[in-house]
Amino acid sequence: MNDQIQKKNCESKSDVNDQSDGKAREKELRDMISAIGHELRQPLNSISLIGQSVSRDIDRDRLDLKDLKESMRTIVTQANRMSEIIDRLRLIIKKEDKNS
């Protein structure tokens, strides 16, 4: 009888630990998604602002090729930054898949 009670207590503790681990994992995942969103939003905002500025300059016939070239460099830099973030995420996912 005592063995059965101890077994049920161990199972209950295991269930509680599994639930705690699951909640902790969910929080980690939410935090990671939030950080990823922030990291991707910054270069996207930069690209959007540059596009709006270049478009405005075109509309006002004030497009300077030197400025346009610099704007394009910045867009490429920001796009490369997003690509690097995505590559790092893929590496993390691959590592977790191997560990599972």
CORJO-V307580 format. One record per helix or strand of 3 or more residues. SS is the DSSP state (H for helix, E for strand). FROM is the first residue (numbers start at 1). LEN is the number of residues. Records with the same first field share a line. If there is no record, write none. Layout:
SS = FROM-LEN  FROM-LEN
//
This chain:
H = 2-58  65-35
//
